[in-house]
Amino acid sequence: MSRNFFRCPWWTGYSPWAPNPSVSSWNPHVNRRPSYSSRPSRASSHNPLGITWSTQASCWIHISNLNMASKRDEPLPKRMRTGEEEHVEQNPSEKKSSSPSRDARVPPLHAPPEPPKTLAEVQVSTAQMPFTARDVRRQWEDFNLYYSELSRWNHVFGRNPENFDFTVLSYNILSQDLLEDNSHLYSHCRRPILIWSYRLPNILKELADMNADILCLQEVQENHYRTQIKPSLESLGYHCEYKARTGDKPDGCAICFKSDKFSLVSVTPVEYYRPNIALLNRDNIGLVLLLQPKSQRAAPVICVANTHLLYNPRRGDIKLAQLAILLAEIANVAFTKDRGFCPIVLCGDFNSVPGSPLHSFIREGKLNYEGVTIGKVSGQEQYSRGQRILSCPIWPKSLGISQNCVFEPKEKARKSGESFSETSAGNSAPNTQVQSSLYHHFSLSSVYSHFFPGSGVPEVTTCHSRCALTVDYIFYSAAMNDLFAQLGTNFSQNGLQLLGRLSLLTEQDLWSVNGLPNETNSSDHLSLLAMFRLEI
């Protein structure tokens, strides 16, 4: 079937601060946002939101409509106060203007009372919360209809694959310690909704309501994970894996999956810190799992990766180096000589906006960074402010990772098992002396289009007092017959079909209910949810 029939401008290449892109060529029959019924149906394991898929009923999210004191200043780095300071050149006036400021309405943050440990015990009284509330609707966008014709032709030609459908959620749940150490970002919030004993039930309820088969969580505070989050998720049938940030940092990343849906093949924790490399002196991490679908037919394993890259908008060099390490680890575990790469789902908070060089590198598999300043890599800031140009190469050879984002032979020999080599895919980076380009061998598409069709208004995944941007993503290996892969995507032999997604919101939507967090959405990020199909 020709892809031109389903052609629509999923990817416009514009950054959020650019003028609204033209969407005149958008096909209203593809990726449409119709009017929705407000009556959700009963939830099931195949219907994580309790939504009638055929009618595309909406998913309601009730969030508060409070008096907001929104600020449009440049975001400050989210960090621990006791952590290492970012070494960025600023003049004295800039330092003064960027210092944290606390809203007079927000009292000092104290340690909250210890909340219940399991979901069954979670009950929180809202009698002392006389907030007015309104509804903001997030719609489930169901794409199953567009695959019906493909299914019909499969039967005509005698091809009857088994469909293995599963859902993936990515969610930065906002570490309580980071919230308290960056209270200037939440000056628009009432104090009670920032307390952990109030936030935890909301987060657990959202995860339970979503009922995703795979959860990729960021900013998961380790003490809360061990005593509260993990026991609650295990009671819902999840197997949980966790990787804490290095350097005694309080949070980390978790990947949790339904035990009745997958079995665990391998766990690869990824540390970006390298003691002898100045560029890699930060404590961010990643986590990579290989999961075996529990299906009647033999199915390939699925590689699920989760990460939270460095926040600092002015250190794009560090972000690219961290991403290269993660991609090398994925290549090391996800490749087999007989089948190539297994299906890949890459989730996380990448602290980079759509259209930025880092985002484009993930999507396109290549990046020419010659002449790019380190502050432009993530696209979080509009101005370079005299920042230096990315060095060529970005990271030293001692890291053991090539410009193809795979381990060099010596580094690969240090790792056990069968690993991906430079020549395995037959499309390695050109062997030239000018090393100003990066490559990776995956064919990845983004679940979200990043702009609303028709209006061109940017989608938003995080919203607080300092900014409203898209920084969270779900990338996936697109199958040859995936009708909703973004334009320009190279398809994967062992890929996935995108069957649906939970829509995002605009900045205006979120500020109409006082941004994030609020009384029922207890993170400063929105959750991302997608449904995939693996044909076996």
HELIX and SHEET records of a PDB file:
HELIX    1   1 ARG A    3  PHE A    6  5                                   4    
HELIX    2   2 PRO A   92  SER A   97  1                                   6    
HELIX    3   3 LEU A  119  GLU A  121  5                                   3    
HELIX    4   4 ASN A  144  TYR A  147  5                                   4    
HELIX    5   5 SER A  148  VAL A  156  1                                   9    
HELIX    6   6 GLN A  176  ASP A  181  1                                   6    
HELIX    7   7 SER A  183  TYR A  186  5                                   4    
HELIX    8   8 ARG A  191  LEU A  194  5                                   4    
HELIX    9   9 TRP A  196  MET A  210  1                                  15    
HELIX   10  10 GLU A  222  HIS A  224  1                                   3    
HELIX   11  11 TYR A  225  ILE A  229  3                                   5    
HELIX   12  12 LYS A  230  SER A  235  1                                   6    
HELIX   13  13 ALA A  278  LEU A  280  5                                   3    
HELIX   14  14 GLY A  316  ALA A  334  1                                  19    
HELIX   15  15 PRO A  357  GLU A  364  1                                   8    
HELIX   16  16 LYS A  397  LEU A  399  5                                   3    
HELIX   17  17 PRO A  409  ARG A  414  1                                   6    
HELIX   18  18 GLU A  507  TRP A  511  1                                   5    
SHEET    1   A 8 SER A  58  SER A  64  0                                        
SHEET    2   A 8 ALA A 133  ASP A 142 -1                                        
SHEET    3   A 8 GLN A 497  LEU A 502 -1                                        
SHEET    4   A 8 LEU A 528  GLU A 535 -1                                        
SHEET    5   A 8 ASN A 163  ASN A 172 -1                                        
SHEET    6   A 8 ILE A 214  GLN A 221  1                                        
SHEET    7   A 8 ASP A 251  LYS A 258 -1                                        
SHEET    8   A 8 TYR A 238  ALA A 244 -1                                        
SHEET    1   B 6 PHE A 262  GLU A 271  0                                        
SHEET    2   B 6 ILE A 285  PRO A 293 -1                                        
SHEET    3   B 6 ILE A 302  HIS A 308 -1                                        
SHEET    4   B 6 ILE A 344  ASP A 349  1                                        
SHEET    5   B 6 ASP A 472  SER A 477 -1                                        
SHEET    6   B 6 LEU A 444  SER A 446 -1                                        
SHEET    1   C 2 PHE A 335  THR A 336  0                                        
SHEET    2   C 2 GLY A 340  PHE A 341 -1                                        
SHEET    1   D 2 LYS A 366  ASN A 368  0                                        
SHEET    2   D 2 SER A 437  TYR A 439 -1                                        
SHEET    1   E 2 THR A 462  CYS A 463  0                                        
SHEET    2   E 2 ALA A 468  LEU A 469 -1                                        
END                                                                             
